[in-house]
Amino acid sequence: MITVKVFYKDSGKPADSKKVALGIDGFFSGGVTKDQWTDEDGEAHFDTESCTGRIFVNGSIKYEGRIAGRMVVYI
């Protein structure tokens, strides 16, 4: 499982109701996950294994690289 925690850069507070997706690299196993919405703690959960790819928040790339466990991004 991968958890993405989204914070506002200016206030440091969790960002709720943000649309998050993972873009997973890989010739056969790649693709984009179904969108998940952040909860009141700024967390979105994905039932997928560790991977290499991108984290999208509201359609914009906020992170590129290895995705595993708990990831934190700022918007």
Secondary structure, DSSP 8 states (H G I E B T S, - for coil): -EEEEEE-TTT--B--S-EEEEEE--TTT-EE---EE--TTSEEEE----EEEEEEETTEEEEEEEE-SEEEEE-
